[in-house]
Structures are given as structure tokens and as C-alpha cells.
Amino acid sequence: MTAETPTPHDAYPQLTGDQIQVLSACGQWWPTVEGELLYQAGRPSQEFFVVLSGTVAVVDDHGGHERTYQLHGPGSFLGELGLREGQAAFLSAVVRAPGEVLVVGSAELRDLLVREPALGDLILRAYLLRRTLLAGMATGFRIIGSAFSPDTRRLLEFAARNRLPHRWIDLEKDTEAEALLRRVGVTPEETPVVVWHDDRVLRNPTNAELARVMGLRSDTPTEAVCDLLVVGAGPAGLAAAVYGASEGLATVVLEAVATGGQAGTSSRIENYLGFPAGISGTELAERAALQADRFGARITVPAEAARLEQRDGSHVVTLTDGATISAHTVVVATGARYRRLPAPGVERLEGAGVHYAATLWEARNCRMEPVAVVGGGNPAGQAALFLARQSPAVHLLVRGGDLTQSMSRYLIDRIERHPRIDVRVNTEVRQVAGSDRVESVLVQDNRTGERQVLAARALFVFIGAHPATSWLDAAVGLDPQGFIRTGQDVVDVPANLWRHLARAPLALETGLPGLFAVGDVRSGSVKRVASAVGEGATAVRQVHEHLRGVGSPGIRRHVTRVAMTRA
């Protein structure tokens, strides 16, 4: 069972009497009355509720029309992933039949889950599955905008990548759009807008503004210097965060878009050790983020690094919004950014059928329709197999002559046996056509020049990526492809920075002492999830070695506030 196929039994387990007794030790019993609101959509809930007697309904009351999603009886606990992460609630909880509930504060719950791992696993697993269920229920906030608007596509991508329950109301196609805009006092020209609970309107918010409203990001100015700053929250960055925080380092993680990185866009990772049935990239990222949070790491999304400099013996990272954060050590795990397909129509239809990820979020709009996948590597193969579950035809378009050059054998075997996957080698996309969404793809045989139009309602692009190192400028040495040099590959090391350390750069260290690079962004790295996780863990070992060498002040056990100051 994975988070992609949750069942009510898995998502809504019953607590035993012993488990309730354990929770009671750090909570209080409250009587309830019919109609009482335990928590409300649009507001963060600071409490964990267990129903002891009576019933509680979880409802969506957006726009004044109440819809019941789940009815909880004795032994059930309320909430979903947002409660654990301090996000605003996406649904409301209303008492239907009076009784009693057990109430545990969020801080007490956090401590309890560390002390009681079995109970913690039960609750966290249920929360992960409930978030997935919410994703398919068209609940949460509303994004109203045109498919042709780049800002609409930006908001949709951000919400999808961060697994924020939402519903897109297409300005041109959805009959509900006009009435909803009139009700909230917005004209079509002012879209895109985000409509939240009680008709609260965010007019074309930035990703950071939306994140703050949803509870993903909170900036608390402080002049503290953290022990470890991790830039990037892909597998390598999250591994560094988990190991750093668990070993007592005050750890802060910055992520520009969403946790998981490129791996987070994978529909299924089947060759990662310990998951014989595979695991989706989003579930792996969520589990790792929860693990890092449990140990005290602070993850901030979105927070994009813009510049790195050295100041008073510390590394100072400036963000695109002007905030700065100082750290004794930095692990760069910014990974790579997907490459865009250079074909007419692609840019215009990005987010309206052209996608660079194939998860439940992207696939939901093209179910039971033919699609095309571009690429010859593992991500393309995984996407083709995932999409073929519901699509009648998946065209896998490969520029090279065969799949063996860059795809794992286990994927090739499954693809060749699948009746709905049409593999086309020596094939390149020349044009993507469609008025308001992808309707067809013009392809060309790069040997014969023959062209053909393929019916496809979506195009998924996996043609590689380039390293996300532009923010580093000339601060560290890069190889000819733009990846960060580390260890013995570092050249032109500035002697004045290393003389007092009496050592050369460590294996994952860059030309700047205390600055490490891991994962896809590192020159010579193996582009696999397992190796990225290994590098993230190894980097923390080398961080400790560096801190001992420079006589760093004592480490702090937890990060209670984000170490950011405004420029």
C-alpha cells in the first residue's frame, strides 16, 4: 500500500484503549455539544482531537454549501497532514452528536510521537493518506484563472507540487466561474485569484504569499546563526536535514518550490532500497520532511537562494525576497531544473497539457485519454507506466535509437510488455497543437524525415535537466557543464581560506571551507535517489569534522525560529 492508493480503513484507523490512555496522559477530556466547531477551514488548528463519545463530522462548507466528507465516531482521531505541519485546515470539524473528545496540544503531540514511535507511525501514516484523499475531492481553496495565464499555471503548479488540496476553476470553461467572481467582487481582468474560506480573496498572490496563508512558510526575524543550512529539499537535502537535526545541529532547510526536488515529480520509484512495491516521489518527500521536522529541522517553502557570501566567519545566503540567513556550514542540494522542450506550442500550453512531472496531480486532467511522453530515461519510463494505468494509449517518444542507453532494464521489460504503451524511437517533437489545451503532437522520424500527427491530450516532458547553480555566481568552482566541483576535483583553492585549517577540501566540500555540495548539483554525482540520500548523510559527517576543526561554538539542539533577517 502506498499513498497513491489509500483506503478508508488505512486513512481512518481506530485507536485502541491503550493508545487512548497514552494520549490522555498529555491531553484533556472535553465535553462537546451539538453544532460545536472544533476547528475551522482556513485557520490553523493547534490541537489534536480524539472522539471518545458522540460523533464529529468533517465538512467542506465553502460558499455556504456544506458537504460531509467523513463522520468520526468513538476511537477516531481528527485532522490530516496540515495539523502536523502547522498548516491551515482545509475542512471544518463539527460536532453532530454530543459527547466527549480528548484534546492534545500540538507541542505535546509532537513530543509524544517521538516517545511513542508506533503510535506516531499510525497517526502520521493516516495523515499522509488523508492528504492524498483530499487531493482527489476537489476541496480546499479555489484557483480561478485562465489556462492561458502564466500566473494561473504558476499557482496551479505550486499547489500541486506542495500537495495543497485545491480546485481549479477555468475562467473560460467552468460555468461556476462567473458567479463565483461576482460573489467575491472580482472582475475577470483581475484573475487569477485564490478564493479561500469565507470568500477570502488573494489577488494573483506570489508563491510565498500563498504559502504564508496556507501555513507553509512563516518568517520570524532573528539574528541567530544556525549550525547547518541546507539549500534545496530534494532527497539529498532532506537526508542532510534528517541526519543533521538528529545529531543535534540547529538545522534550517530552504526550498524554492516544493520538497522532493526532481524525485518528487516521479510517479513511482521502484528501485529504492526498502520499498519492494515502490513508492511515489511525493510520498517519499513527505515522509522525509516529516522525519526532519520530528528531529527539529525547520523547512521553509518557498525560499529561493539568490546569492552566497562570507561575512564574519559565516556563510550568508540572501534570498530572492531580500531576507538573509547565516550559517556556520552550508550544504548545497539545489539539484537540477528540468529542460524545456524547444518546440512551437510548448511554452504556450505549459500547465494546460504540457507537464514536466507525472504524478496524480498532473494526470488527473487527462484520464482515459491518449497522452505522449518525451524522453528515454528512467523518469520517462516511470511516467509512461504510471499514465498507462488509465490512458488508452501512451506514446513514448525517444530521440535515440533504443531505450537501453539510459533506461533501467526492469523498466524496459515492463514497457515492452505493456499493451497500451507505443514506443517510438528516433522520434522528435516538432510542434504541439491545441487552442486552450494540448490536442495533438506533431512528431518527426529523425532518420527518414517522415512526419505524423499523434492524438494526445497531454504531453509529459522528461528530457534531462541543468544544474541549479546560477545563484552561486563565482563563489565556487563549477565544471564545464555548470555542476559544482568538490573534493579532489576542486581547482584553484584560495590559500588564504584554507591555511588555518591545515587540510584540503573534504570529499563533498567545495573550494570554500564549510560549504558542501551533494546530489544532482555536484559534479560527478550518480543521478539516483539512493546515492543522493547517501551523499546527504555523508555530508553531515563532514560538517561535524569541519566544525571541530574551526572550533565552532556549541551546537543547539533545536531550531525554534527561522534564522532570517531582512536586508
C-alpha positions as CSV (number, residue, x, y, z in Angstrom):
1,M,0.0,0.0,0.0
2,T,1.3,3.4,-0.9
3,A,-0.1,6.9,-0.5
4,E,-1.4,6.7,-4.1
5,T,-4.0,4.0,-3.3
6,P,-5.4,4.8,0.2
7,T,-8.5,3.1,1.6
8,P,-10.8,4.4,4.3
9,H,-9.5,1.7,6.6
10,D,-5.9,2.8,6.3
11,A,-6.7,6.5,6.4
12,Y,-9.2,6.4,9.3
13,P,-7.9,3.7,11.8
14,Q,-9.5,3.2,15.2
15,L,-7.3,3.8,18.2
16,T,-7.2,1.1,20.9
17,G,-8.0,1.7,24.6
18,D,-4.3,1.6,25.4
19,Q,-3.4,4.1,22.8
20,I,-6.1,6.5,24.0
21,Q,-4.8,6.1,27.5
22,V,-1.3,7.1,26.3
23,L,-2.7,10.2,24.7
24,S,-4.7,11.0,27.7
25,A,-1.6,11.4,29.8
26,C,-0.8,14.6,27.9
27,G,-4.3,15.8,27.0
28,Q,-7.6,16.8,28.5
29,W,-11.1,15.5,28.1
30,W,-13.7,18.0,26.9
31,P,-17.5,17.6,26.7
32,T,-19.0,18.6,23.4
33,V,-22.3,20.0,22.3
34,E,-24.2,19.6,19.0
35,G,-23.1,22.1,16.4
36,E,-19.8,22.9,18.2
37,L,-16.9,23.8,15.8
38,L,-13.7,22.0,16.8
39,Y,-11.7,23.5,14.1
40,Q,-12.5,25.7,11.0
41,A,-11.3,25.6,7.4
42,G,-8.9,28.4,6.7
43,R,-7.5,28.6,10.2
44,P,-4.6,26.7,11.6
45,S,-5.6,24.2,14.3
46,Q,-3.3,23.8,17.3
47,E,-5.0,20.8,18.8
48,F,-5.3,17.1,18.1
49,F,-8.8,15.6,18.8
50,V,-9.8,12.0,19.6
51,V,-13.5,11.3,19.7
52,L,-14.3,9.5,22.9
53,S,-18.1,9.5,22.5
54,G,-20.6,11.1,20.2
55,T,-19.9,11.9,16.5
56,V,-18.0,14.6,14.7
57,A,-18.4,15.4,11.0
58,V,-15.6,16.7,8.8
59,V,-17.2,19.0,6.3
60,D,-16.5,21.4,3.5
61,D,-18.7,24.5,3.9
62,H,-17.1,26.5,1.1
63,G,-19.6,29.1,-0.3
64,G,-22.3,28.2,2.2
65,H,-22.9,24.7,0.8
66,E,-22.0,22.1,3.4
67,R,-20.7,18.8,2.2
68,T,-19.8,16.0,4.7
69,Y,-16.6,14.0,3.9
70,Q,-16.1,11.8,6.9
71,L,-18.1,11.0,10.1
72,H,-15.9,10.2,13.1
73,G,-17.2,8.1,16.0
74,P,-15.6,6.8,19.2
75,G,-11.9,5.8,18.8
76,S,-11.4,8.0,15.7
77,F,-8.9,10.9,15.6
78,L,-9.4,14.1,13.6
79,G,-7.1,16.1,11.3
80,E,-4.7,15.4,8.4
81,L,-1.2,16.3,7.4
82,G,-1.7,20.0,7.7
83,L,-2.3,19.7,11.5
84,R,1.2,18.1,12.0
85,E,2.8,20.8,9.8
86,G,1.0,23.8,11.2
87,Q,-0.9,24.5,8.0
88,A,-4.4,26.0,7.8
89,A,-7.2,23.4,7.9
90,F,-8.8,22.6,4.6
91,L,-12.0,21.3,6.1
92,S,-14.0,22.0,9.3
93,A,-14.9,19.7,12.1
94,V,-18.4,20.0,13.5
95,V,-20.0,18.0,16.4
96,R,-23.0,16.1,15.2
97,A,-23.9,14.2,18.3
98,P,-22.7,15.5,21.7
99,G,-20.2,13.5,23.8
100,E,-16.6,13.9,24.8
101,V,-13.3,14.4,23.0
102,L,-9.7,14.1,24.1
103,V,-7.7,17.3,23.2
104,V,-3.9,17.2,22.9
105,G,-1.9,20.3,22.1
106,S,0.3,20.3,19.0
107,A,3.5,20.7,21.1
108,E,2.5,17.9,23.4
109,L,1.6,15.7,20.4
110,R,5.0,16.3,18.8
111,D,6.8,15.2,21.9
112,L,4.5,12.2,22.3
113,L,5.1,11.0,18.8
114,V,8.8,10.9,19.4
115,R,8.4,8.9,22.6
116,E,5.8,6.5,21.1
117,P,7.0,5.7,17.6
118,A,4.4,3.0,16.9
119,L,1.6,5.4,17.7
120,G,3.4,8.1,15.8
121,D,3.6,5.9,12.8
122,L,-0.1,5.1,12.9
123,I,-1.1,8.8,13.1
124,L,1.4,10.0,10.5
125,R,0.5,7.3,8.0
126,A,-3.2,8.1,8.4
127,Y,-2.4,11.8,7.9
128,L,-0.4,11.2,4.7
129,L,-3.2,9.1,3.3
130,R,-5.9,11.6,4.2
131,R,-4.0,14.3,2.4
132,T,-4.0,12.1,-0.7
133,L,-7.7,11.5,-0.4
134,L,-8.3,15.3,-0.1
135,A,-6.4,15.8,-3.3
136,G,-9.0,13.9,-5.2
137,M,-12.0,15.5,-3.6
138,A,-11.9,18.9,-5.4
139,T,-11.9,20.6,-2.0
140,G,-9.6,23.2,-0.3
141,F,-9.0,26.6,-1.8
142,R,-10.1,27.7,-5.4
143,I,-7.8,28.9,-8.0
144,I,-9.8,30.9,-10.6
145,G,-8.0,31.8,-13.8
146,S,-7.4,31.3,-17.4
147,A,-5.5,28.3,-18.8
148,F,-3.6,30.9,-21.0
149,S,-2.4,32.9,-18.0
150,P,1.2,32.1,-16.9
151,D,0.3,33.2,-13.3
152,T,-2.6,30.7,-13.3
153,R,-0.2,27.9,-14.3
154,R,2.3,29.1,-11.7
155,L,-0.2,28.9,-8.9
156,L,-1.5,25.5,-10.1
157,E,2.0,24.1,-10.3
158,F,2.9,25.4,-6.8
159,A,-0.3,24.0,-5.3
160,A,0.2,20.6,-7.0
161,R,3.9,20.2,-6.2
162,N,3.2,21.0,-2.5
163,R,0.1,18.7,-2.4
164,L,-2.2,21.5,-1.3
165,P,-5.8,20.5,-1.8
166,H,-7.3,22.9,-4.3
167,R,-9.7,23.1,-7.2
168,W,-9.0,24.9,-10.4
169,I,-12.0,26.9,-11.9
170,D,-11.2,27.5,-15.5
171,L,-12.2,31.1,-16.4
172,E,-13.2,30.1,-20.0
173,K,-14.8,26.8,-19.4
174,D,-16.2,26.5,-15.9
175,T,-19.8,27.7,-15.6
176,E,-19.3,28.4,-11.9
177,A,-16.5,30.9,-12.6
178,E,-18.6,34.0,-13.4
179,A,-21.0,33.6,-10.4
180,L,-18.1,33.0,-8.0
181,L,-16.2,36.0,-9.3
182,R,-19.3,38.2,-8.9
183,R,-19.8,37.0,-5.4
184,V,-16.3,37.8,-4.2
185,G,-16.2,41.1,-6.2
186,V,-13.5,40.3,-8.7
187,T,-13.6,41.0,-12.4
188,P,-12.2,38.5,-15.0
189,E,-9.4,41.0,-15.8
190,E,-8.2,40.7,-12.2
191,T,-7.7,37.0,-12.3
192,P,-6.0,34.7,-11.4
193,V,-7.2,34.8,-7.8
194,V,-7.2,32.4,-5.0
195,V,-10.5,32.1,-3.0
196,W,-10.1,30.7,0.4
197,H,-12.6,30.0,3.2
198,D,-15.2,32.7,3.9
199,D,-14.6,34.1,0.4
200,R,-11.2,35.5,1.4
201,V,-9.6,36.6,-1.8
202,L,-5.9,36.6,-2.7
203,R,-5.4,38.6,-6.0
204,N,-2.7,37.0,-8.1
205,P,-0.6,36.1,-5.0
206,T,3.1,35.2,-5.2
207,N,4.0,31.7,-4.3
208,A,5.4,33.0,-1.0
209,E,2.1,34.8,-0.2
210,L,0.0,31.7,-0.9
211,A,2.4,29.7,1.2
212,R,2.0,32.0,4.2
213,V,-1.8,31.9,4.0
214,M,-1.7,28.1,3.9
215,G,0.9,27.9,6.7
216,L,3.7,26.5,4.6
217,R,6.0,29.4,5.4
218,S,6.4,31.7,8.4
219,D,9.3,34.2,8.7
220,T,10.4,35.1,12.2
221,P,13.3,37.6,12.1
222,T,16.2,36.7,14.4
223,E,19.9,37.3,14.4
224,A,20.9,33.8,15.3
225,V,23.4,31.8,13.2
226,C,22.3,28.2,12.6
227,D,24.8,25.4,12.5
228,L,23.7,23.9,9.2
229,L,21.8,25.5,6.4
230,V,20.6,23.1,3.7
231,V,19.7,24.8,0.4
232,G,17.4,22.5,-1.5
233,A,15.0,19.9,-0.3
234,G,15.3,17.0,-2.7
235,P,16.4,13.6,-1.4
236,A,20.0,14.7,-0.8
237,G,18.9,17.9,1.0
238,L,16.3,16.1,3.1
239,A,18.8,13.4,4.1
240,A,21.2,16.1,5.2
241,A,18.4,17.7,7.2
242,V,17.4,14.4,8.9
243,Y,20.9,13.5,9.9
244,G,22.0,17.0,10.8
245,A,19.0,17.7,13.0
246,S,19.0,14.2,14.6
247,E,22.7,14.7,15.6
248,G,22.0,17.9,17.4
249,L,22.8,20.5,14.7
250,A,20.5,23.6,14.5
251,T,19.3,22.9,11.0
252,V,17.4,25.1,8.6
253,V,16.3,24.0,5.1
254,L,15.4,26.3,2.2
255,E,13.4,25.1,-0.8
256,A,12.4,27.2,-3.8
257,V,9.4,25.2,-5.0
258,A,8.5,22.1,-3.1
259,T,10.1,19.3,-1.1
260,G,11.2,16.3,-3.1
261,G,13.1,18.0,-5.9
262,Q,13.1,16.1,-9.2
263,A,12.4,12.9,-7.4
264,G,9.2,14.5,-6.0
265,T,7.8,14.6,-9.5
266,S,8.2,10.8,-10.0
267,S,5.0,8.8,-10.1
268,R,6.8,5.7,-8.8
269,I,10.4,4.9,-7.6
270,E,10.7,1.1,-7.7
271,N,14.5,0.6,-7.2
272,Y,14.9,2.4,-3.9
273,L,16.1,0.1,-1.2
274,G,13.5,-1.0,1.3
275,F,10.4,-0.3,-0.8
276,P,9.7,-3.6,-2.8
277,A,6.4,-2.3,-4.0
278,G,7.8,1.1,-4.9
279,I,7.0,4.5,-3.5
280,S,5.9,7.7,-5.2
281,G,8.3,10.6,-5.1
282,T,5.8,12.8,-3.3
283,E,5.2,10.2,-0.5
284,L,9.0,9.8,-0.1
285,A,9.5,13.5,0.1
286,E,6.6,13.9,2.6
287,R,7.9,11.1,4.8
288,A,11.4,12.6,4.8
289,A,10.2,16.1,5.5
290,L,8.1,14.8,8.5
291,Q,11.2,12.9,9.7
292,A,13.3,16.1,9.5
293,D,10.7,18.1,11.3
294,R,10.4,15.5,14.0
295,F,14.1,15.9,14.8
296,G,13.7,19.7,14.9
297,A,14.8,20.9,11.4
298,R,12.9,23.9,10.1
299,I,11.9,23.6,6.4
300,T,10.8,26.8,4.7
301,V,8.9,26.7,1.4
302,P,9.2,28.7,-0.9
303,A,12.6,30.2,-0.1
304,E,14.9,30.6,-3.1
305,A,18.6,31.4,-2.7
306,A,19.8,34.3,-4.7
307,R,23.4,35.0,-3.5
308,L,26.1,33.5,-1.3
309,E,28.8,35.4,0.5
310,Q,31.1,35.1,3.5
311,R,30.7,37.5,6.4
312,D,32.3,37.5,9.8
313,G,33.3,33.9,9.5
314,S,29.9,32.7,8.5
315,H,28.2,31.8,5.2
316,V,25.4,34.3,4.4
317,V,22.7,33.3,1.9
318,T,20.5,36.1,0.5
319,L,17.0,35.0,-0.7
320,T,15.2,36.4,-3.7
321,D,12.8,38.3,-1.4
322,G,15.7,40.1,0.3
323,A,15.8,38.0,3.5
324,T,19.2,36.7,4.7
325,I,20.2,33.7,6.7
326,S,23.6,33.0,8.3
327,A,25.1,29.6,9.0
328,H,28.4,28.0,10.2
329,T,28.1,25.4,7.4
330,V,26.0,25.1,4.2
331,V,25.0,22.0,2.2
332,V,24.1,22.9,-1.4
333,A,21.5,20.5,-2.6
334,T,19.7,22.6,-5.2
335,G,19.7,19.7,-7.8
336,A,18.7,20.4,-11.3
337,R,15.9,22.2,-13.2
338,Y,14.0,20.4,-16.0
339,R,14.8,21.3,-19.6
340,R,12.0,22.7,-21.7
341,L,11.2,21.2,-25.0
342,P,12.1,23.6,-27.8
343,A,9.1,23.1,-30.0
344,P,6.4,25.5,-31.1
345,G,3.3,25.5,-28.9
346,V,5.1,24.0,-25.8
347,E,5.5,27.2,-23.9
348,R,2.0,28.5,-24.6
349,L,0.5,25.2,-23.3
350,E,2.6,24.7,-20.3
351,G,0.3,23.8,-17.4
352,A,-2.6,23.3,-20.0
353,G,-1.5,19.8,-21.0
354,V,2.3,20.2,-21.2
355,H,3.8,18.9,-18.0
356,Y,7.3,18.3,-16.6
357,A,6.0,15.8,-13.9
358,A,3.7,12.8,-14.0
359,T,2.0,12.4,-10.6
360,L,-1.6,12.1,-9.6
361,W,-1.9,15.9,-9.7
362,E,-0.9,16.2,-13.4
363,A,-2.5,13.0,-14.5
364,R,-6.0,13.8,-13.1
365,N,-6.8,16.1,-16.1
366,C,-6.1,13.6,-18.8
367,R,-7.7,10.4,-17.5
368,M,-9.0,8.0,-20.2
369,E,-7.4,10.0,-22.9
370,P,-4.3,9.4,-25.1
371,V,-1.1,11.1,-24.0
372,A,2.5,11.4,-25.1
373,V,5.7,11.1,-23.0
374,V,9.0,12.5,-24.3
375,G,12.3,11.1,-23.1
376,G,14.4,7.9,-22.9
377,G,15.5,7.8,-19.2
378,N,14.0,6.3,-16.1
379,P,11.7,9.3,-15.3
380,A,10.1,9.0,-18.8
381,G,9.7,5.2,-18.4
382,Q,8.2,5.5,-14.9
383,A,5.8,8.2,-16.2
384,A,4.7,6.0,-19.2
385,L,3.9,3.1,-17.0
386,F,2.0,5.3,-14.5
387,L,-0.1,7.0,-17.2
388,A,-0.8,3.7,-18.9
389,R,-2.9,2.7,-15.9
390,Q,-5.8,4.8,-17.1
391,S,-4.8,6.1,-20.6
392,P,-5.9,4.0,-23.6
393,A,-2.7,5.0,-25.4
394,V,0.7,6.3,-24.2
395,H,3.1,7.3,-26.9
396,L,6.7,7.1,-25.6
397,L,8.8,9.4,-27.8
398,V,12.5,8.6,-27.8
399,R,15.1,10.7,-29.7
400,G,17.7,7.9,-29.6
401,G,17.7,4.5,-31.4
402,D,16.7,2.4,-28.3
403,L,15.9,2.5,-24.6
404,T,18.9,0.7,-23.4
405,Q,21.2,3.7,-23.5
406,S,19.7,5.4,-20.4
407,M,16.8,3.4,-19.0
408,S,16.9,0.6,-16.4
409,R,16.3,-2.9,-17.7
410,Y,13.3,-3.5,-15.3
411,L,11.5,-0.6,-16.8
412,I,12.3,-1.5,-20.4
413,D,10.9,-5.0,-19.8
414,R,7.7,-3.7,-18.4
415,I,7.2,-1.1,-21.1
416,E,7.8,-3.6,-23.9
417,R,5.1,-5.9,-22.4
418,H,2.6,-3.2,-21.8
419,P,-0.2,-3.3,-24.5
420,R,-1.1,0.4,-24.2
421,I,2.5,1.8,-24.5
422,D,3.6,2.7,-28.0
423,V,7.4,3.2,-28.1
424,R,8.7,5.3,-30.9
425,V,12.4,5.5,-31.2
426,N,14.3,8.1,-33.4
427,T,11.3,10.4,-32.9
428,E,11.3,14.1,-32.0
429,V,8.5,16.5,-31.3
430,R,8.2,19.3,-33.9
431,Q,5.0,21.0,-32.7
432,V,2.3,20.9,-30.0
433,A,-1.1,21.9,-31.2
434,G,-4.3,22.9,-29.3
435,S,-6.4,26.0,-28.6
436,D,-6.8,26.0,-24.8
437,R,-5.1,22.7,-24.1
438,V,-3.0,20.1,-25.9
439,E,-4.9,18.3,-28.6
440,S,-2.2,16.8,-30.8
441,V,1.6,16.4,-31.2
442,L,3.5,16.6,-34.5
443,V,6.4,14.2,-34.5
444,Q,9.2,13.5,-37.0
445,D,11.4,10.5,-37.6
446,N,14.9,11.9,-37.3
447,R,16.2,9.3,-39.8
448,T,13.7,9.5,-42.6
449,G,12.2,12.9,-42.0
450,E,8.7,11.4,-42.1
451,R,6.1,13.4,-40.0
452,Q,3.0,12.2,-38.3
453,V,0.3,13.8,-36.1
454,L,-0.5,11.9,-32.9
455,A,-3.7,12.5,-31.0
456,A,-2.7,13.4,-27.4
457,R,-4.5,15.4,-24.7
458,A,-1.3,15.9,-22.7
459,L,2.5,15.9,-23.3
460,F,4.8,14.9,-20.4
461,V,8.4,16.1,-21.0
462,F,11.5,14.3,-19.4
463,I,14.5,15.4,-21.5
464,G,17.0,16.0,-18.7
465,A,17.9,18.9,-16.6
466,H,20.6,21.5,-16.0
467,P,22.2,22.3,-12.6
468,A,20.6,25.0,-10.4
469,T,23.9,26.9,-9.6
470,S,23.3,30.3,-11.1
471,W,22.7,31.8,-7.6
472,L,26.3,30.8,-6.7
473,D,27.8,33.0,-9.4
474,A,31.6,32.8,-9.0
475,A,31.5,31.8,-5.3
476,V,32.5,28.2,-6.0
477,G,34.2,26.4,-8.9
478,L,32.0,24.7,-11.5
479,D,32.8,22.2,-14.1
480,P,32.2,22.9,-17.8
481,Q,28.5,21.8,-17.5
482,G,27.9,24.0,-14.5
483,F,28.0,21.4,-11.8
484,I,29.8,22.1,-8.5
485,R,33.3,20.7,-8.1
486,T,34.1,19.0,-4.8
487,G,36.9,17.2,-3.0
488,Q,39.9,16.3,-5.2
489,D,38.2,17.9,-8.2
490,V,38.4,21.4,-6.7
491,V,40.9,23.6,-8.5
492,D,42.4,27.0,-7.7
493,V,41.7,26.7,-4.0
494,P,42.3,30.2,-2.4
495,A,45.1,29.5,0.1
496,N,44.1,32.3,2.5
497,L,40.8,30.5,3.2
498,W,42.4,27.1,3.9
499,R,45.8,27.9,5.6
500,H,44.4,27.9,9.1
501,L,42.7,24.6,8.6
502,A,45.8,22.7,7.5
503,R,43.8,20.5,5.2
504,A,42.4,20.1,1.7
505,P,38.7,20.1,0.9
506,L,36.8,17.1,2.2
507,A,35.2,14.7,-0.3
508,L,32.0,16.6,-0.6
509,E,33.4,20.1,0.2
510,T,33.7,22.8,-2.3
511,G,36.5,25.4,-2.6
512,L,35.0,27.3,0.3
513,P,35.6,25.7,3.8
514,G,32.3,24.6,5.3
515,L,30.4,24.7,2.0
516,F,29.4,21.3,0.8
517,A,27.6,20.1,-2.4
518,V,25.5,16.9,-2.6
519,G,23.1,15.2,-5.0
520,D,22.5,16.1,-8.7
521,V,24.1,19.5,-8.4
522,R,27.5,18.0,-7.6
523,S,30.0,17.3,-10.4
524,G,30.4,13.6,-10.9
525,S,27.4,12.5,-8.8
526,V,25.4,9.4,-9.6
527,K,21.9,10.6,-10.6
528,R,20.0,8.2,-8.4
529,V,17.8,8.8,-5.3
530,A,19.8,6.3,-3.2
531,S,23.1,7.9,-4.0
532,A,21.7,11.4,-3.3
533,V,20.5,10.2,0.1
534,G,23.9,8.7,0.9
535,E,25.6,11.9,-0.1
536,G,23.3,14.0,2.2
537,A,24.1,11.7,5.1
538,T,27.8,11.7,4.4
539,A,27.9,15.5,4.1
540,V,26.7,15.8,7.7
541,R,29.6,13.7,8.9
542,Q,31.9,16.0,7.1
543,V,30.1,19.0,8.5
544,H,30.9,17.8,12.0
545,E,34.6,17.3,11.0
546,H,34.7,20.9,9.7
547,L,33.1,22.3,12.8
548,R,35.5,20.6,15.1
549,G,38.4,21.9,13.0
550,V,37.3,25.5,13.3
551,G,36.4,25.3,17.0
552,S,32.7,26.2,16.3
553,P,30.6,27.3,19.3
554,G,28.4,24.7,20.9
555,I,25.6,23.3,18.8
556,R,22.0,23.9,19.6
557,R,19.6,21.1,19.9
558,H,16.6,22.5,18.0
559,V,15.7,25.4,15.7
560,T,12.8,27.2,17.3
561,R,12.9,30.2,14.9
562,V,13.9,30.6,11.3
563,A,17.3,32.4,11.3
564,M,16.4,35.1,8.9
565,T,16.9,38.9,8.9
566,R,15.6,41.4,6.5
567,A,18.2,43.3,4.3
